[in-house]
């Protein structure tokens, strides 16, 4: 039985993944932005899975102080976490920027998991076999440092693709620095049937189940204990290569350096 935190788990792939893992008897930590929706999801999953070991935590991942509060709360309540699934993501947003004037896609899809993971590192390291799954995407494009800093305005599509490559680049860098934690970046599948995809594209190619199934496998299967620093492409169904920039040490160093400045880490 593992203790597993899944961000963005009140709907879509996150909720499905949480339900599947709860059914297997794991202790699940749900995260949502809306307290009411989180409470309803919590009750629904407990009822569906007959598993009472399901907790919920509220945080607005676009707000870095809200992340600090949630990670402190989790660290106080749980001595260790075995698996962190950085699933929460945004494509369309009513607000283009967060209160730090950063693009919402970068804030939620990249800065949030970066900060959250760093804050939870002490309790992740207390697990016997910690694992981090970072949700990337087939959409990855070269990161503009000006866009990352909130100094350049780019389209939602461009910001989304850049934020997902930034997450992948950091996932690889983190894996090198923390060889005792298995970190895997994953494209869960293109155009899965989720609310985010429907809002962004108005169509889908595959069921959300396809994404949830690979997340469950990467999170808990014994066969991935040696997969640290890899990228799984669920469109192909195999470990594969990410965007070229994810292997460019110079670009990775610049990204990490800027990120630490922005987050004041």
Secondary structure as UniProt FT lines:
FT   STRAND          3..6
FT   HELIX           12..23
FT   TURN            24..25
FT   STRAND          27..32
FT   HELIX           35..49
FT   STRAND          54..58
FT   TURN            61..62
FT   HELIX           64..77
FT   STRAND          83..86
FT   TURN            99..100
FT   HELIX           104..106
FT   HELIX           107..111
FT   HELIX           112..124
FT   TURN            125..126
FT   STRAND          131..135
FT   HELIX           145..148
FT   TURN            149..150
FT   HELIX           156..177
FT   TURN            179..180
FT   STRAND          182..187
FT   TURN            190..191
FT   HELIX           195..201
FT   HELIX           208..220
FT   HELIX           222..224
FT   TURN            225..226
FT   TURN            228..229
FT   STRAND          230..233
FT   TURN            234..237
FT   STRAND          238..240
FT   HELIX           244..247
FT   HELIX           249..263
//
